[in-house]
Amino acid sequence: MCCFVVIAAGLVKFDNLFPLHGKDWVAALSSAYPDIWIFPFGELVCFTTILPHLNKSVTARPAGLIALGLSGLLLSFTHAIEIAVLGENIYSRTTFPIFTTITLVNLANFIQRLDALVILTLIIGVFFKMAVYCYAAMAITADLFKVSDSRQLAIPVGVVVLFSSFISAGNYPIHIDEGKVFLKYILPYLCAAVPILLFLVHSIRRRFGRV
């Protein structure tokens, strides 16, 4: 919705999007790793804790692929709008490009100050994201410690998340610096290496009829 309001306000300058591929492919791939590859797509590993509980597990693959494709297109479209409005220089330096973009909207001196809508959308999105994270932590913990009902771990996991959020980072710049370390050295193993290893083990066990 915000992107269409920005387009209607006439803020988009397509010249800011050119050249579409100004550098070599090595630079393009290096910009995608580890930021874009791990965040947000690597976080889909959390949904592996939800898949076993689906009533129709056969629909998980097509639905997941469609959702992954649509989310990728939506993210690409949103970032393209932000670059077209702000330009490469401001886009690369601002902390929240979508927030900076939406503050420029002014339709007929009537529709403006939509930054509150962006903040509200961000808060709602983070809420559902953290809900999936907490559920994944509960499901994995229940599996490791042989807890029959994962709902019994809601309070312990919630307490750990609450206190860890207090000590993890004092402000947003520190959070970003810590996140760079996790993106480069920790999350590739959790989001790629471990799932691939588990998939290989599962395939071998199915091959020899042990599943």
VOGU-3710 file (C-alpha; in Angstrom, 3 decimals, decimal comma):
1> mccfvviaag> 0,000/0,000/0,000  2,765/2,438/0,938  4,550/1,822/-2,368  1,436/2,628/-4,390  0,900/5,825/-2,395  4,489/6,822/-3,157  3,917/6,154/-6,870  0,658/8,136/-6,827  2,467/11,056/-5,202  4,828/11,242/-8,187
11> lvkfdnlfpl> 7,982/10,759/-6,140  9,435/7,950/-8,249  12,381/8,897/-10,468  13,256/5,951/-12,678  16,618/7,499/-13,572  17,815/6,542/-10,080  17,439/2,870/-11,019  19,921/3,019/-13,904  22,217/1,443/-14,767  20,504/-1,759/-13,711
21> hgkdwvaals> 23,795/-3,616/-13,551  26,570/-1,106/-13,131  29,224/-3,484/-11,775  30,357/-7,054/-12,422  28,589/-10,194/-11,255  31,084/-10,754/-8,440  30,034/-7,471/-6,835  26,356/-8,381/-7,237  26,813/-11,789/-5,628  28,967/-10,392/-2,823
31> saypdiwifp> 26,220/-7,907/-1,973  23,740/-10,775/-1,705  25,911/-12,731/0,741  25,465/-12,877/3,609  22,862/-10,129/4,009  20,151/-11,066/1,520  20,791/-14,815/1,480  20,547/-15,262/5,242  18,237/-12,366/6,042  15,376/-12,848/5,452
41> fgelvcftti> 15,360/-16,052/3,385  17,642/-18,091/5,644  15,224/-17,553/8,492  12,746/-19,839/6,735  14,453/-22,658/8,641  12,094/-21,729/11,494  9,181/-23,023/9,441  10,666/-26,527/9,481  9,329/-26,733/13,045  5,823/-25,970/11,748
51> lphlnksvta> 5,742/-28,312/8,745  5,369/-31,553/10,776  2,170/-30,191/12,340  0,367/-29,363/9,094  -2,887/-31,211/8,401  -2,049/-31,408/4,683  1,732/-31,712/4,524  1,673/-32,347/0,762  0,646/-28,736/0,174  3,617/-27,383/2,133
61> rpaglialgl> 6,062/-27,471/-0,799  3,956/-25,652/-3,443  2,614/-23,159/-0,904  6,106/-22,507/0,436  7,612/-21,990/-3,022  4,822/-19,612/-4,015  5,191/-17,651/-0,774  8,976/-17,503/-1,224  8,670/-16,239/-4,777  6,036/-13,632/-3,946
71> sglllsftha> 7,962/-12,363/-0,935  11,110/-12,034/-3,043  9,243/-10,065/-5,709  7,598/-7,858/-3,082  10,922/-7,101/-1,382  12,559/-6,344/-4,737  9,702/-4,048/-5,712  9,792/-2,210/-2,378  13,544/-1,638/-2,497  13,319/-0,529/-6,118
81> ieiavlgeni> 10,748/2,106/-5,143  12,949/3,276/-2,269  16,003/3,642/-4,529  13,946/5,390/-7,209  12,701/7,946/-4,688  15,770/8,503/-2,501  18,607/7,798/-4,889  21,547/5,510/-4,267  23,381/7,901/-1,950  20,577/8,536/0,546
91> ysrttfpift> 19,266/4,968/0,265  22,640/3,514/1,259  23,008/5,822/4,274  19,536/5,826/5,796  18,646/3,349/8,530  15,025/2,752/7,460  14,639/3,639/3,757  10,910/2,897/3,697  10,359/5,311/6,600  12,369/8,062/4,914
101> titlvnlanf> 10,506/7,465/1,654  7,034/7,602/3,138  7,738/10,896/4,935  8,012/12,566/1,519  4,445/11,679/0,507  2,100/14,621/0,029  -1,001/14,051/-2,064  -2,945/17,256/-2,690  -1,866/18,551/0,733  -4,270/16,006/2,208
111> iqrldalvil> -2,619/12,554/2,358  0,661/13,003/4,221  2,470/12,048/7,424  2,049/8,335/6,733  5,134/7,452/8,770  2,902/6,259/11,619  1,462/3,636/9,257  4,961/2,376/8,454  5,897/2,132/12,132  2,651/0,297/12,916
121> tliigvffkm> 3,247/-2,156/10,059  6,805/-2,727/11,259  5,662/-3,445/14,811  2,976/-5,892/13,644  5,429/-7,648/11,324  8,055/-8,009/14,045  5,405/-9,375/16,417  4,495/-12,231/14,067  8,159/-12,813/13,257  9,064/-13,177/16,932
131> avycyaamai> 6,023/-15,425/17,436  7,410/-17,830/14,816  10,870/-17,645/16,434  9,454/-18,430/19,878  7,401/-21,310/18,532  10,478/-22,722/16,779  12,463/-22,490/20,027  9,649/-24,235/21,932  9,306/-27,009/19,348  13,052/-27,687/19,174
141> tadlfkvsds> 13,432/-27,621/22,956  10,494/-29,970/23,376  12,040/-32,381/20,884  15,467/-32,291/22,536  14,213/-32,768/26,084  11,350/-35,134/25,191  8,582/-32,816/26,374  5,235/-34,163/25,226  3,477/-30,797/24,985  5,575/-27,898/23,700
151> rqlaipvgvv> 3,087/-25,419/25,152  4,517/-26,174/28,581  7,678/-24,374/27,488  5,930/-21,100/26,614  6,792/-19,396/29,915  10,443/-20,597/30,129  11,146/-19,632/26,524  9,359/-16,311/26,987  11,443/-15,502/30,059  14,680/-16,320/28,206
161> vlfssfisag> 13,645/-14,145/25,249  12,664/-11,288/27,565  15,920/-11,186/29,514  18,112/-11,818/26,465  16,479/-8,837/24,751  17,588/-6,639/27,654  21,238/-7,685/27,497  21,707/-8,237/23,758  22,185/-4,625/22,592  21,824/-1,201/24,138
171> nypihidegk> 20,726/0,541/20,930  20,087/-0,048/17,249  23,652/0,638/15,940  25,054/-1,918/18,415  22,346/-4,349/17,345  23,411/-3,917/13,692  27,092/-4,466/14,542  26,276/-7,627/16,479  24,018/-8,771/13,661  26,853/-8,518/11,139
181> vflkyilpyl> 28,884/-11,005/13,182  25,938/-13,413/13,386  25,195/-13,035/9,675  28,752/-13,880/8,684  29,889/-16,515/11,165  26,892/-18,117/12,926  23,686/-17,957/10,885  25,167/-19,590/7,739  25,703/-22,749/9,791  22,281/-22,630/11,465
191> caavpillfl> 20,339/-21,643/8,346  22,257/-23,537/5,650  24,876/-26,045/6,811  22,788/-27,800/9,472  19,590/-28,076/7,340  21,590/-29,402/4,370  23,336/-31,938/6,615  20,021/-33,067/8,096  18,548/-33,379/4,603  21,453/-35,570/3,487
201> vhsirrrfgr> 21,124/-37,779/6,574  17,377/-38,093/6,025  17,879/-38,957/2,343  20,431/-41,641/3,196  18,141/-43,152/5,842  15,223/-43,209/3,392  17,495/-44,796/0,785  18,269/-47,697/3,072  14,737/-47,944/4,434  15,420/-46,752/7,967
211> v> 12,744/-44,067/8,105
//
